[in-house]
Amino acid sequence: MHPAGTASCADPAQLLRTAAYGPAQGLALKANVGSMAFEPIQGTVTPTGTLTMSTRRGDQLKVVVNVMGRARSCKAAGDLHGYPAC
């Protein structure tokens, strides 16, 4: 993370996509890792991580990325239809 709060990558990594949401949108994102590196030949991710998105209403969606790069989503709290409970 760049000091100004914007996403950044160190060479040779390349930023593919970014989005910014300010406090007015009522969405918070937390992660248990500072970054994840995707290895293109092996198809692996290190370290694995969990991202938690929360709304002001208390809804929480978790995205868990395993070592093989598979992302799994589940609802940790709230009424998020279409997601299994964590």
Secondary structure, 3 states (H helix, E strand, C coil): CCCCCCCCCCCCCCCCCCCCCCHHHCEEEEECCCCCEEECCCCEEECCEEEEEEECCCCEEEEEECCCCCEEEEEEECCCCCCCEC
